[in-house]
Amino acid sequence: MFQIGFLELILILIIGLIVIGPEKLPDTYKFILKNLKLLRNAFDDAKSEIERNIGADEIKQDIHNEIRLKELEDNEKDSS
């Protein structure tokens, strides 16, 4: 999701220690992770619902079939 390196993570931790304090940092960390997980699950559910409504599986299968048909046609042309 995010491209955060080790140095950025250390910087965020140091800023968190300064702003929030060492006593509240673990609780804040748990709160943030819990809400991020809930948000990610909500987006995944919405994505699944949208894909189900538009028939994404059928579209993917049609595209796959068209690619296979094109490959077969190309192979026939090459063998002729």
Secondary structure, DSSP 8 states (H G I E B T S, - for coil): -----HHHHHHHHHHHHHHT-TTTHHHHHHHHHHHHHHHHHHHHHHHHHHHHHHTHHHHHHHHHHHHHHHHHHHHHHHH-
